Amino acid sequence: MNRILVWDLPTRLGHWLLAGAFAVAWLTSEGEAWKNVHVAAGALMAAVVLFRLLWGVIGSRHARFGNFAFGPGAAFAYIKGLLRRNPPHFTGHNPAGSYAIFLLLGLTLAVALSGWVLYNEVGGHFLEEVHELAAELMLVIVGLHLAGVVVGSLLHGENLARAMVTGRKLGAPDEAITGVRWGWAIVLAAVATAAIWYSRYL
């Protein structure tokens, strides 16, 4: 296998924007002093996920949902391979990682929507519990995802975190994507900026 271009720029940018926004939202979840920052982080999370839903349909090969829509059996088989220290190699997302992605997308929408309703003083105590539970579940999934990245990197002999920076992973030449998609990355950056700006007027 060669080191080929797998992750386009919008996928990588969205990944790190969502990770950073979630970290900021979590750290500013308590106290009125950081309320505006917390709201801006939540708006950014929502914008990135909405873009990712679109990109999962029209994006490059390995970013499309159809490319990593694995059944439960494939996910369990991959986890079993991890436990045996001999997991199969996937150029794009592996089956276990794909479930983490879908869960994070859904939980992000739940966190953002419930947070927006609470911020507008519409929801009650129940919705506050939903917001906090969804955020805590996100933290658990993020922890499992990070553990999977570390274990997968060691067993596959490649730095998976670095691949989400450079876009390059080990794979067959015919599995490479043809370009980084600069134009769509600029669109994502504009959407993210607009979300942060808009949060000032919520």
Secondary structure, DSSP 8 states (H G I E B T S, - for coil): -EEEE-S-HHHHHHHHHHHHHHHHHHHTSSSGGGHHHHHHHHHHHHHHHHHHHHHHHHS-GGGSGGGG---HHHHHHHHHHHHTT-----SS--HHHHHHHHHHHHHHHHHHHHHHHHHTT---HHHHHHHHHHHHHHHHHHHHHHHHHHHHHHHHTS-HHHHHHH-EEEE-GGG--S---HHHHHHHHHHHHHHHHHHTT-
